[in-house]
Amino acid sequence: MTRALAAAEYCYLTTTGRRSGQPHRIEIWFAAAAGGRDSIYLLAGGRARADWVQNLRAHPAVRVEILDRAFAGTARVVEGLAEEPDARRLVYEKYRTRDELEAWRDEALPVAIDLVEERRRPVAPRRSRR
């Protein structure tokens, strides 16, 4: 992920509604995973009660938009996994100057999304009308 993308203030996450099957889009803080991995981390303050978390648990395939780029992604909860400390630290460090976020860092549910950039569709040449 480029530095410009990683530095973006927020991303847009689109999940599929667990009951409705309809797209559900939210704006949310994120941090890029370290080590050149094409993953991002999110923290759910509402933990498993958050609608977006319930949706991605039912349908892990998601869409993420950062700046002018769109990605297909596979979401997963990382609580209890080896990358949990990185998820908490990276998101906290990116936003810690905004508020007292220590409790959020320690108590929120950490989620990772592994990203694959969506291919941009080529624009078909316009045909002239003659």
N, CA, C and O atoms as CSV, one atom per row, in Angstrom:
chain,resi,resn,atom,element,x,y,z
A,1,MET,N,N,0.855,-1.170,0.000
A,1,MET,CA,C,0.000,0.000,0.000
A,1,MET,C,C,0.901,1.233,0.000
A,1,MET,O,O,1.897,1.289,0.722
A,2,THR,N,N,0.544,2.198,-0.803
A,2,THR,CA,C,1.359,3.406,-0.888
A,2,THR,C,C,1.243,4.227,0.395
A,2,THR,O,O,0.292,4.075,1.162
A,3,ARG,N,N,2.217,5.092,0.609
A,3,ARG,CA,C,2.177,5.970,1.792
A,3,ARG,C,C,0.961,6.877,1.770
A,3,ARG,O,O,0.347,7.130,2.807
A,4,ALA,N,N,0.614,7.368,0.586
A,4,ALA,CA,C,-0.549,8.262,0.477
A,4,ALA,C,C,-1.825,7.532,0.894
A,4,ALA,O,O,-2.653,8.093,1.611
A,5,LEU,N,N,-1.983,6.305,0.457
A,5,LEU,CA,C,-3.167,5.542,0.860
A,5,LEU,C,C,-3.144,5.269,2.356
A,5,LEU,O,O,-4.152,5.444,3.041
A,6,ALA,N,N,-2.004,4.844,2.855
A,6,ALA,CA,C,-1.892,4.528,4.285
A,6,ALA,C,C,-2.153,5.749,5.151
A,6,ALA,O,O,-2.660,5.618,6.264
A,7,ALA,N,N,-1.812,6.941,4.655
A,7,ALA,CA,C,-1.986,8.173,5.425
A,7,ALA,C,C,-3.397,8.747,5.340
A,7,ALA,O,O,-3.722,9.682,6.072
A,8,ALA,N,N,-4.232,8.212,4.470
A,8,ALA,CA,C,-5.605,8.722,4.339
A,8,ALA,C,C,-6.296,8.686,5.701
A,8,ALA,O,O,-6.065,7.784,6.506
A,9,GLU,N,N,-7.139,9.673,5.940
A,9,GLU,CA,C,-7.775,9.814,7.249
A,9,GLU,C,C,-8.749,8.684,7.560
A,9,GLU,O,O,-8.868,8.271,8.713
A,10,TYR,N,N,-9.432,8.191,6.568
A,10,TYR,CA,C,-10.426,7.141,6.778
A,10,TYR,C,C,-10.581,6.354,5.489
A,10,TYR,O,O,-10.056,6.734,4.443
A,11,CYS,N,N,-11.308,5.257,5.581
A,11,CYS,CA,C,-11.669,4.486,4.399
A,11,CYS,C,C,-13.180,4.292,4.424
A,11,CYS,O,O,-13.840,4.570,5.426
A,12,TYR,N,N,-13.703,3.821,3.327
A,12,TYR,CA,C,-15.110,3.427,3.255
A,12,TYR,C,C,-15.146,1.915,3.152
A,12,TYR,O,O,-14.501,1.323,2.286
A,13,LEU,N,N,-15.903,1.299,4.037
A,13,LEU,CA,C,-16.047,-0.149,4.080
A,13,LEU,C,C,-17.475,-0.494,3.678
A,13,LEU,O,O,-18.434,0.008,4.265
A,14,THR,N,N,-17.606,-1.350,2.680
A,14,THR,CA,C,-18.929,-1.827,2.272
A,14,THR,C,C,-19.018,-3.307,2.578
A,14,THR,O,O,-18.257,-4.122,2.057
A,15,THR,N,N,-19.967,-3.631,3.435
A,15,THR,CA,C,-20.251,-5.022,3.775
A,15,THR,C,C,-21.585,-5.398,3.128
A,15,THR,O,O,-22.303,-4.542,2.612
A,16,THR,N,N,-21.897,-6.682,3.166
A,16,THR,CA,C,-23.192,-7.165,2.694
A,16,THR,C,C,-24.046,-7.433,3.922
A,16,THR,O,O,-23.635,-8.153,4.832
A,17,GLY,N,N,-25.235,-6.849,3.940
A,17,GLY,CA,C,-26.129,-7.018,5.084
A,17,GLY,C,C,-26.414,-8.477,5.366
A,17,GLY,O,O,-26.757,-9.234,4.459
A,18,ARG,N,N,-26.277,-8.869,6.603
A,18,ARG,CA,C,-26.444,-10.273,6.981
A,18,ARG,C,C,-27.873,-10.757,6.790
A,18,ARG,O,O,-28.091,-11.939,6.525
A,19,ARG,N,N,-28.846,-9.867,6.918
A,19,ARG,CA,C,-30.254,-10.227,6.711
A,19,ARG,C,C,-30.764,-9.763,5.357
A,19,ARG,O,O,-31.430,-10.512,4.641
A,20,SER,N,N,-30.447,-8.524,5.015
A,20,SER,CA,C,-31.004,-7.926,3.802
A,20,SER,C,C,-30.279,-8.348,2.528
A,20,SER,O,O,-30.876,-8.393,1.452
A,21,GLY,N,N,-29.000,-8.655,2.652
A,21,GLY,CA,C,-28.197,-8.939,1.464
A,21,GLY,C,C,-27.833,-7.692,0.684
A,21,GLY,O,O,-27.244,-7.781,-0.393
A,22,GLN,N,N,-28.179,-6.529,1.220
A,22,GLN,CA,C,-27.916,-5.257,0.552
A,22,GLN,C,C,-26.574,-4.683,1.012
A,22,GLN,O,O,-26.122,-4.973,2.120
A,23,PRO,N,N,-25.936,-3.870,0.164
A,23,PRO,CA,C,-24.673,-3.237,0.563
A,23,PRO,C,C,-24.884,-2.274,1.729
A,23,PRO,O,O,-25.888,-1.565,1.792
A,24,HIS,N,N,-23.931,-2.261,2.639
A,24,HIS,CA,C,-23.963,-1.372,3.800
A,24,HIS,C,C,-22.601,-0.690,3.865
A,24,HIS,O,O,-21.590,-1.347,4.114
A,25,ARG,N,N,-22.566,0.622,3.644
A,25,ARG,CA,C,-21.301,1.361,3.525
A,25,ARG,C,C,-21.127,2.291,4.721
A,25,ARG,O,O,-22.038,3.032,5.090
A,26,ILE,N,N,-19.936,2.235,5.318
A,26,ILE,CA,C,-19.607,3.110,6.440
A,26,ILE,C,C,-18.255,3.775,6.201
A,26,ILE,O,O,-17.425,3.277,5.441
A,27,GLU,N,N,-18.057,4.896,6.856
A,27,GLU,CA,C,-16.761,5.569,6.884
A,27,GLU,C,C,-16.116,5.164,8.208
A,27,GLU,O,O,-16.760,5.214,9.256
A,28,ILE,N,N,-14.842,4.764,8.161
A,28,ILE,CA,C,-14.211,4.247,9.379
A,28,ILE,C,C,-12.707,4.495,9.357
A,28,ILE,O,O,-12.087,4.524,8.294
A,29,TRP,N,N,-12.132,4.672,10.540
A,29,TRP,CA,C,-10.689,4.785,10.681
A,29,TRP,C,C,-10.038,3.439,10.385
A,29,TRP,O,O,-10.635,2.385,10.601
A,30,PHE,N,N,-8.809,3.492,9.889
A,30,PHE,CA,C,-8.068,2.275,9.562
A,30,PHE,C,C,-6.581,2.549,9.671
A,30,PHE,O,O,-6.150,3.700,9.735
A,31,ALA,N,N,-5.810,1.488,9.692
A,31,ALA,CA,C,-4.350,1.594,9.596
A,31,ALA,C,C,-3.859,0.484,8.681
A,31,ALA,O,O,-4.390,-0.626,8.688
A,32,ALA,N,N,-2.845,0.799,7.899
A,32,ALA,CA,C,-2.236,-0.185,7.007
A,32,ALA,C,C,-1.375,-1.144,7.824
A,32,ALA,O,O,-0.703,-0.739,8.773
A,33,ALA,N,N,-1.405,-2.403,7.446
A,33,ALA,CA,C,-0.559,-3.400,8.094
A,33,ALA,C,C,0.898,-3.105,7.774
A,33,ALA,O,O,1.209,-2.557,6.716
A,34,ALA,N,N,1.778,-3.464,8.675
A,34,ALA,CA,C,3.219,-3.261,8.481
A,34,ALA,C,C,3.787,-4.356,7.579
A,34,ALA,O,O,3.141,-5.371,7.319
A,35,GLY,N,N,4.997,-4.124,7.116
A,35,GLY,CA,C,5.708,-5.157,6.368
A,35,GLY,C,C,5.287,-5.308,4.924
A,35,GLY,O,O,5.529,-6.347,4.310
A,36,GLY,N,N,4.652,-4.274,4.370
A,36,GLY,CA,C,4.286,-4.328,2.965
A,36,GLY,C,C,3.102,-5.228,2.647
A,36,GLY,O,O,2.812,-5.474,1.477
A,37,ARG,N,N,2.422,-5.716,3.660
A,37,ARG,CA,C,1.244,-6.558,3.419
A,37,ARG,C,C,0.103,-5.694,2.910
A,37,ARG,O,O,-0.035,-4.541,3.320
A,38,ASP,N,N,-0.695,-6.229,2.041
A,38,ASP,CA,C,-1.858,-5.515,1.532
A,38,ASP,C,C,-3.064,-5.828,2.404
A,38,ASP,O,O,-4.035,-6.448,1.970
A,39,SER,N,N,-2.965,-5.380,3.640
A,39,SER,CA,C,-4.046,-5.566,4.609
A,39,SER,C,C,-4.215,-4.270,5.376
A,39,SER,O,O,-3.287,-3.471,5.497
A,40,ILE,N,N,-5.411,-4.079,5.889
A,40,ILE,CA,C,-5.669,-2.955,6.784
A,40,ILE,C,C,-6.282,-3.500,8.057
A,40,ILE,O,O,-6.833,-4.600,8.088
A,41,TYR,N,N,-6.171,-2.695,9.114
A,41,TYR,CA,C,-6.764,-3.041,10.400
A,41,TYR,C,C,-7.803,-1.996,10.776
A,41,TYR,O,O,-7.646,-0.809,10.490
A,42,LEU,N,N,-8.859,-2.456,11.419
A,42,LEU,CA,C,-9.932,-1.619,11.929
A,42,LEU,C,C,-10.193,-2.033,13.367
A,42,LEU,O,O,-9.897,-3.164,13.752
A,43,LEU,N,N,-10.739,-1.134,14.155
A,43,LEU,CA,C,-11.146,-1.470,15.519
A,43,LEU,C,C,-12.626,-1.157,15.673
A,43,LEU,O,O,-13.067,-0.046,15.378
A,44,ALA,N,N,-13.383,-2.133,16.132
A,44,ALA,CA,C,-14.827,-1.978,16.339
A,44,ALA,C,C,-15.095,-1.678,17.798
A,44,ALA,O,O,-15.035,-2.567,18.648
A,45,GLY,N,N,-15.394,-0.404,18.088
A,45,GLY,CA,C,-15.691,-0.017,19.463
A,45,GLY,C,C,-16.912,-0.727,20.011
A,45,GLY,O,O,-16.995,-0.977,21.214
A,46,GLY,N,N,-17.856,-1.054,19.153
A,46,GLY,CA,C,-19.056,-1.788,19.569
A,46,GLY,C,C,-18.847,-3.288,19.617
A,46,GLY,O,O,-19.769,-4.061,19.876
A,47,ARG,N,N,-17.592,-3.680,19.356
A,47,ARG,CA,C,-17.210,-5.092,19.336
A,47,ARG,C,C,-18.145,-5.894,18.425
A,47,ARG,O,O,-18.499,-5.412,17.349
A,48,ALA,N,N,-18.547,-7.079,18.818
A,48,ALA,CA,C,-19.360,-7.958,17.973
A,48,ALA,C,C,-20.783,-7.428,17.784
A,48,ALA,O,O,-21.515,-7.931,16.932
A,49,ARG,N,N,-21.187,-6.424,18.563
A,49,ARG,CA,C,-22.528,-5.833,18.411
A,49,ARG,C,C,-22.611,-4.897,17.213
A,49,ARG,O,O,-23.706,-4.623,16.719
A,50,ALA,N,N,-21.483,-4.407,16.743
A,50,ALA,CA,C,-21.480,-3.472,15.611
A,50,ALA,C,C,-22.063,-4.153,14.372
A,50,ALA,O,O,-21.701,-5.281,14.039
A,51,ASP,N,N,-22.973,-3.447,13.698
A,51,ASP,CA,C,-23.601,-4.017,12.502
A,51,ASP,C,C,-22.573,-4.463,11.477
A,51,ASP,O,O,-22.687,-5.545,10.901
A,52,TRP,N,N,-21.556,-3.616,11.249
A,52,TRP,CA,C,-20.579,-3.968,10.215
A,52,TRP,C,C,-19.808,-5.227,10.567
A,52,TRP,O,O,-19.431,-5.989,9.677
A,53,VAL,N,N,-19.568,-5.456,11.852
A,53,VAL,CA,C,-18.882,-6.682,12.272
A,53,VAL,C,C,-19.795,-7.885,12.077
A,53,VAL,O,O,-19.359,-8.926,11.586
A,54,GLN,N,N,-21.049,-7.745,12.457
A,54,GLN,CA,C,-21.996,-8.845,12.250
A,54,GLN,C,C,-22.121,-9.175,10.765
A,54,GLN,O,O,-22.201,-10.341,10.379
A,55,ASN,N,N,-22.136,-8.125,9.936
A,55,ASN,CA,C,-22.228,-8.349,8.488
A,55,ASN,C,C,-21.014,-9.077,7.943
A,55,ASN,O,O,-21.158,-10.028,7.175
A,56,LEU,N,N,-19.808,-8.643,8.331
A,56,LEU,CA,C,-18.623,-9.291,7.762
A,56,LEU,C,C,-18.411,-10.693,8.319
A,56,LEU,O,O,-17.771,-11.524,7.674
A,57,ARG,N,N,-18.931,-10.958,9.483
A,57,ARG,CA,C,-18.859,-12.346,9.976
A,57,ARG,C,C,-19.765,-13.256,9.150
A,57,ARG,O,O,-19.437,-14.420,8.919
A,58,ALA,N,N,-20.895,-12.729,8.709
A,58,ALA,CA,C,-21.803,-13.514,7.875
A,58,ALA,C,C,-21.313,-13.588,6.433
A,58,ALA,O,O,-21.463,-14.613,5.769
A,59,HIS,N,N,-20.725,-12.490,5.956
A,59,HIS,CA,C,-20.246,-12.388,4.573
A,59,HIS,C,C,-18.872,-11.704,4.593
A,59,HIS,O,O,-18.802,-10.477,4.523
A,60,PRO,N,N,-17.787,-12.469,4.688
A,60,PRO,CA,C,-16.447,-11.868,4.809
A,60,PRO,C,C,-15.964,-11.102,3.579
A,60,PRO,O,O,-15.021,-10.317,3.684
A,61,ALA,N,N,-16.575,-11.306,2.433
A,61,ALA,CA,C,-16.167,-10.557,1.229
A,61,ALA,C,C,-16.682,-9.128,1.359
A,61,ALA,O,O,-17.883,-8.900,1.501
A,62,VAL,N,N,-15.756,-8.165,1.311
A,62,VAL,CA,C,-16.095,-6.755,1.493
A,62,VAL,C,C,-15.455,-5.926,0.393
A,62,VAL,O,O,-14.668,-6.425,-0.412
A,63,ARG,N,N,-15.810,-4.654,0.378
A,63,ARG,CA,C,-15.187,-3.693,-0.541
A,63,ARG,C,C,-14.662,-2.547,0.302
A,63,ARG,O,O,-15.336,-2.094,1.227
A,64,VAL,N,N,-13.454,-2.071,-0.014
A,64,VAL,CA,C,-12.828,-0.974,0.712
A,64,VAL,C,C,-12.424,0.088,-0.300
A,64,VAL,O,O,-11.835,-0.217,-1.337
A,65,GLU,N,N,-12.750,1.349,0.016
A,65,GLU,CA,C,-12.332,2.470,-0.812
A,65,GLU,C,C,-11.446,3.374,0.035
A,65,GLU,O,O,-11.815,3.784,1.135
A,66,ILE,N,N,-10.275,3.673,-0.503
A,66,ILE,CA,C,-9.337,4.585,0.148
A,66,ILE,C,C,-8.908,5.599,-0.907
A,66,ILE,O,O,-8.356,5.246,-1.949
A,67,LEU,N,N,-9.178,6.874,-0.606
A,67,LEU,CA,C,-8.945,7.937,-1.578
A,67,LEU,C,C,-9.649,7.572,-2.880
A,67,LEU,O,O,-10.862,7.366,-2.881
A,68,ASP,N,N,-8.916,7.489,-3.988
A,68,ASP,CA,C,-9.554,7.194,-5.275
A,68,ASP,C,C,-9.366,5.739,-5.702
A,68,ASP,O,O,-9.543,5.415,-6.876
A,69,ARG,N,N,-9.011,4.864,-4.769
A,69,ARG,CA,C,-8.741,3.462,-5.090
A,69,ARG,C,C,-9.787,2.573,-4.441
A,69,ARG,O,O,-10.278,2.867,-3.350
A,70,ALA,N,N,-10.123,1.491,-5.115
A,70,ALA,CA,C,-11.099,0.532,-4.601
A,70,ALA,C,C,-10.454,-0.849,-4.532
A,70,ALA,O,O,-9.670,-1.232,-5.400
A,71,PHE,N,N,-10.798,-1.575,-3.492
A,71,PHE,CA,C,-10.231,-2.895,-3.249
A,71,PHE,C,C,-11.336,-3.880,-2.906
A,71,PHE,O,O,-12.296,-3.535,-2.217
A,72,ALA,N,N,-11.198,-5.091,-3.383
A,72,ALA,CA,C,-11.997,-6.200,-2.880
A,72,ALA,C,C,-11.247,-6.699,-1.653
A,72,ALA,O,O,-10.021,-6.595,-1.600
A,73,GLY,N,N,-11.938,-7.223,-0.694
A,73,GLY,CA,C,-11.245,-7.672,0.503
A,73,GLY,C,C,-11.933,-8.847,1.163
A,73,GLY,O,O,-13.103,-9.138,0.918
A,74,THR,N,N,-11.174,-9.502,1.997
A,74,THR,CA,C,-11.703,-10.573,2.836
A,74,THR,C,C,-11.434,-10.172,4.274
A,74,THR,O,O,-10.287,-9.990,4.681
A,75,ALA,N,N,-12.512,-10.037,5.038
A,75,ALA,CA,C,-12.413,-9.562,6.416
A,75,ALA,C,C,-12.341,-10.738,7.383
A,75,ALA,O,O,-12.901,-11.810,7.152
A,76,ARG,N,N,-11.628,-10.488,8.471
A,76,ARG,CA,C,-11.513,-11.510,9.523
A,76,ARG,C,C,-11.239,-10.833,10.851
A,76,ARG,O,O,-10.508,-9.844,10.920
A,77,VAL,N,N,-11.829,-11.370,11.900
A,77,VAL,CA,C,-11.569,-10.891,13.255
A,77,VAL,C,C,-10.232,-11.471,13.685
A,77,VAL,O,O,-9.993,-12.666,13.509
A,78,VAL,N,N,-9.345,-10.634,14.252
A,78,VAL,CA,C,-8.010,-11.112,14.619
A,78,VAL,C,C,-7.799,-11.159,16.132
A,78,VAL,O,O,-6.671,-11.342,16.589
A,79,GLU,N,N,-8.852,-10.999,16.905
A,79,GLU,CA,C,-8.718,-11.098,18.359
A,79,GLU,C,C,-8.235,-12.503,18.715
A,79,GLU,O,O,-8.788,-13.500,18.252
A,80,GLY,N,N,-7.210,-12.560,19.533
A,80,GLY,CA,C,-6.646,-13.843,19.940
A,80,GLY,C,C,-5.619,-14.412,18.979
A,80,GLY,O,O,-5.042,-15.467,19.245
A,81,LEU,N,N,-5.379,-13.731,17.863
A,81,LEU,CA,C,-4.389,-14.190,16.889
A,81,LEU,C,C,-3.087,-13.414,17.054
A,81,LEU,O,O,-3.052,-12.392,17.740
A,82,ALA,N,N,-2.030,-13.894,16.433
A,82,ALA,CA,C,-0.709,-13.284,16.582
A,82,ALA,C,C,-0.674,-11.823,16.127
A,82,ALA,O,O,0.114,-11.039,16.655
A,83,GLU,N,N,-1.504,-11.445,15.166
A,83,GLU,CA,C,-1.463,-10.066,14.672
A,83,GLU,C,C,-2.332,-9.098,15.474
A,83,GLU,O,O,-2.358,-7.907,15.162
A,84,GLU,N,N,-3.032,-9.567,16.481
A,84,GLU,CA,C,-3.870,-8.675,17.293
A,84,GLU,C,C,-3.097,-7.498,17.876
A,84,GLU,O,O,-3.570,-6.367,17.758
A,85,PRO,N,N,-1.942,-7.696,18.496
A,85,PRO,CA,C,-1.216,-6.537,19.050
A,85,PRO,C,C,-0.850,-5.504,17.986
A,85,PRO,O,O,-0.934,-4.302,18.240
A,86,ASP,N,N,-0.446,-5.956,16.797
A,86,ASP,CA,C,-0.134,-5.015,15.715
A,86,ASP,C,C,-1.369,-4.236,15.299
A,86,ASP,O,O,-1.293,-3.026,15.085
A,87,ALA,N,N,-2.494,-4.905,15.183
A,87,ALA,CA,C,-3.735,-4.231,14.784
A,87,ALA,C,C,-4.072,-3.125,15.776
A,87,ALA,O,O,-4.347,-1.993,15.376
A,88,ARG,N,N,-4.051,-3.442,17.048
A,88,ARG,CA,C,-4.376,-2.450,18.075
A,88,ARG,C,C,-3.377,-1.290,18.065
A,88,ARG,O,O,-3.774,-0.125,18.116
A,89,ARG,N,N,-2.100,-1.606,18.000
A,89,ARG,CA,C,-1.053,-0.582,18.054
A,89,ARG,C,C,-1.097,0.342,16.845
A,89,ARG,O,O,-1.033,1.563,16.994
A,90,LEU,N,N,-1.205,-0.229,15.654
A,90,LEU,CA,C,-1.148,0.582,14.436
A,90,LEU,C,C,-2.335,1.541,14.316
A,90,LEU,O,O,-2.158,2.703,13.950
A,91,VAL,N,N,-3.536,1.061,14.620
A,91,VAL,CA,C,-4.706,1.945,14.534
A,91,VAL,C,C,-4.611,3.016,15.617
A,91,VAL,O,O,-4.867,4.191,15.355
A,92,TYR,N,N,-4.250,2.620,16.815
A,92,TYR,CA,C,-4.116,3.589,17.911
A,92,TYR,C,C,-3.077,4.663,17.584
A,92,TYR,O,O,-3.334,5.854,17.760
A,93,GLU,N,N,-1.903,4.240,17.107
A,93,GLU,CA,C,-0.831,5.202,16.826
A,93,GLU,C,C,-1.228,6.201,15.740
A,93,GLU,O,O,-0.817,7.360,15.782
A,94,LYS,N,N,-2.014,5.762,14.786
A,94,LYS,CA,C,-2.414,6.667,13.706
A,94,LYS,C,C,-3.354,7.770,14.213
A,94,LYS,O,O,-3.311,8.893,13.711
A,95,TYR,N,N,-4.203,7.457,15.204
A,95,TYR,CA,C,-5.248,8.398,15.621
A,95,TYR,C,C,-5.112,8.922,17.046
A,95,TYR,O,O,-5.976,9.683,17.482
A,96,ARG,N,N,-4.096,8.562,17.776
A,96,ARG,CA,C,-4.013,8.869,19.206
A,96,ARG,C,C,-3.985,10.351,19.545
A,96,ARG,O,O,-4.324,10.723,20.669
A,97,THR,N,N,-3.594,11.200,18.619
A,97,THR,CA,C,-3.544,12.632,18.926
A,97,THR,C,C,-4.921,13.280,18.918
A,97,THR,O,O,-5.047,14.449,19.284
A,98,ARG,N,N,-5.938,12.564,18.519
A,98,ARG,CA,C,-7.279,13.131,18.391
A,98,ARG,C,C,-8.084,13.107,19.677
A,98,ARG,O,O,-8.968,13.943,19.866
A,99,ASP,N,N,-7.797,12.177,20.553
A,99,ASP,CA,C,-8.631,12.006,21.737
A,99,ASP,C,C,-7.941,11.008,22.664
A,99,ASP,O,O,-6.887,10.458,22.343
A,100,GLU,N,N,-8.553,10.794,23.798
A,100,GLU,CA,C,-8.080,9.747,24.715
A,100,GLU,C,C,-8.586,8.409,24.178
A,100,GLU,O,O,-9.757,8.077,24.359
A,101,LEU,N,N,-7.733,7.653,23.531
A,101,LEU,CA,C,-8.168,6.440,22.835
A,101,LEU,C,C,-7.611,5.149,23.436
A,101,LEU,O,O,-7.732,4.085,22.829
A,102,GLU,N,N,-7.008,5.231,24.609
A,102,GLU,CA,C,-6.401,4.036,25.186
A,102,GLU,C,C,-7.435,2.946,25.469
A,102,GLU,O,O,-7.184,1.775,25.184
A,103,ALA,N,N,-8.587,3.311,26.022
A,103,ALA,CA,C,-9.618,2.315,26.318
A,103,ALA,C,C,-10.129,1.681,25.024
A,103,ALA,O,O,-10.340,0.470,24.956
A,104,TRP,N,N,-10.325,2.511,24.004
A,104,TRP,CA,C,-10.764,2.005,22.697
A,104,TRP,C,C,-9.739,1.029,22.140
A,104,TRP,O,O,-10.097,-0.051,21.669
A,105,ARG,N,N,-8.471,1.403,22.192
A,105,ARG,CA,C,-7.392,0.532,21.713
A,105,ARG,C,C,-7.432,-0.822,22.413
A,105,ARG,O,O,-7.285,-1.862,21.772
A,106,ASP,N,N,-7.632,-0.804,23.725
A,106,ASP,CA,C,-7.543,-2.022,24.523
A,106,ASP,C,C,-8.806,-2.877,24.494
A,106,ASP,O,O,-8.736,-4.091,24.687
A,107,GLU,N,N,-9.970,-2.249,24.252
A,107,GLU,CA,C,-11.238,-2.968,24.384
A,107,GLU,C,C,-11.952,-3.256,23.069
A,107,GLU,O,O,-12.790,-4.155,23.016
A,108,ALA,N,N,-11.645,-2.523,22.017
A,108,ALA,CA,C,-12.337,-2.708,20.739
A,108,ALA,C,C,-11.982,-4.061,20.120
A,108,ALA,O,O,-10.965,-4.670,20.454
A,109,LEU,N,N,-12.829,-4.503,19.229
A,109,LEU,CA,C,-12.597,-5.760,18.520
A,109,LEU,C,C,-11.722,-5.490,17.298
A,109,LEU,O,O,-12.119,-4.714,16.429
A,110,PRO,N,N,-10.544,-6.108,17.207
A,110,PRO,CA,C,-9.661,-5.870,16.056
A,110,PRO,C,C,-10.063,-6.730,14.853
A,110,PRO,O,O,-10.327,-7.925,14.978
A,111,VAL,N,N,-10.101,-6.087,13.698
A,111,VAL,CA,C,-10.489,-6.743,12.443
A,111,VAL,C,C,-9.412,-6.456,11.406
A,111,VAL,O,O,-8.900,-5.339,11.327
A,112,ALA,N,N,-9.074,-7.452,10.624
A,112,ALA,CA,C,-8.151,-7.277,9.500
A,112,ALA,C,C,-8.930,-7.485,8.212
A,112,ALA,O,O,-9.855,-8.295,8.144
A,113,ILE,N,N,-8.533,-6.737,7.195
A,113,ILE,CA,C,-9.087,-6.954,5.862
A,113,ILE,C,C,-7.914,-7.108,4.907
A,113,ILE,O,O,-7.092,-6.203,4.761
A,114,ASP,N,N,-7.849,-8.261,4.263
A,114,ASP,CA,C,-6.821,-8.537,3.271
A,114,ASP,C,C,-7.349,-8.026,1.932
A,114,ASP,O,O,-8.431,-8.414,1.492
A,115,LEU,N,N,-6.574,-7.153,1.292
A,115,LEU,CA,C,-7.044,-6.414,0.123
A,115,LEU,C,C,-6.453,-6.909,-1.191
A,115,LEU,O,O,-5.314,-7.374,-1.248
A,116,VAL,N,N,-7.250,-6.798,-2.232
A,116,VAL,CA,C,-6.810,-7.015,-3.603
A,116,VAL,C,C,-7.382,-5.848,-4.392
A,116,VAL,O,O,-8.597,-5.654,-4.419
A,117,GLU,N,N,-6.514,-5.066,-5.037
A,117,GLU,CA,C,-6.998,-3.893,-5.771
A,117,GLU,C,C,-7.895,-4.330,-6.920
A,117,GLU,O,O,-7.568,-5.238,-7.685
A,118,GLU,N,N,-9.038,-3.653,-7.017
A,118,GLU,CA,C,-9.947,-3.942,-8.116
A,118,GLU,C,C,-9.348,-3.403,-9.406
A,118,GLU,O,O,-8.759,-2.322,-9.429
A,119,ARG,N,N,-9.500,-4.148,-10.447
A,119,ARG,CA,C,-8.993,-3.698,-11.750
A,119,ARG,C,C,-9.867,-2.568,-12.251
A,119,ARG,O,O,-11.095,-2.603,-12.174
A,120,ARG,N,N,-9.186,-1.581,-12.758
A,120,ARG,CA,C,-9.924,-0.474,-13.357
A,120,ARG,C,C,-10.402,-0.919,-14.734
A,120,ARG,O,O,-9.637,-1.465,-15.530
A,121,ARG,N,N,-11.641,-0.681,-14.988
A,121,ARG,CA,C,-12.189,-1.072,-16.278
A,121,ARG,C,C,-11.727,-0.090,-17.345
A,121,ARG,O,O,-11.840,1.125,-17.177
A,122,PRO,N,N,-11.210,-0.626,-18.436
A,122,PRO,CA,C,-10.785,0.286,-19.499
A,122,PRO,C,C,-12.007,0.988,-20.091
A,122,PRO,O,O,-13.086,0.410,-20.221
A,123,VAL,N,N,-11.800,2.212,-20.432
A,123,VAL,CA,C,-12.871,2.975,-21.050
A,123,VAL,C,C,-12.869,2.662,-22.527
A,123,VAL,O,O,-11.851,2.797,-23.207
A,124,ALA,N,N,-14.026,2.240,-23.019
A,124,ALA,CA,C,-14.131,1.909,-24.444
A,124,ALA,C,C,-14.029,3.185,-25.273
A,124,ALA,O,O,-14.595,4.213,-24.901
A,125,PRO,N,N,-13.325,3.128,-26.372
A,125,PRO,CA,C,-13.235,4.328,-27.217
A,125,PRO,C,C,-14.623,4.692,-27.743
A,125,PRO,O,O,-15.442,3.827,-28.056
A,126,ARG,N,N,-14.853,5.983,-27.827
A,126,ARG,CA,C,-16.142,6.453,-28.330
A,126,ARG,C,C,-16.154,6.335,-29.838
A,126,ARG,O,O,-15.182,6.671,-30.515
A,127,ARG,N,N,-17.240,5.865,-30.337
A,127,ARG,CA,C,-17.400,5.765,-31.778
A,127,ARG,C,C,-18.062,7.019,-32.304
A,127,ARG,O,O,-19.021,7.530,-31.727
A,128,SER,N,N,-17.543,7.491,-33.384
A,128,SER,CA,C,-18.153,8.680,-33.956
A,128,SER,C,C,-19.374,8.265,-34.750
A,128,SER,O,O,-19.435,7.166,-35.302
A,129,ARG,N,N,-20.335,9.154,-34.798
A,129,ARG,CA,C,-21.557,8.890,-35.555
A,129,ARG,C,C,-21.420,9.515,-36.936
A,129,ARG,O,O,-21.555,10.728,-37.090
A,130,ARG,N,N,-21.168,8.741,-37.874
A,130,ARG,CA,C,-21.051,9.253,-39.257
A,130,ARG,C,C,-21.960,8.504,-40.158
A,130,ARG,O,O,-22.009,8.782,-41.356
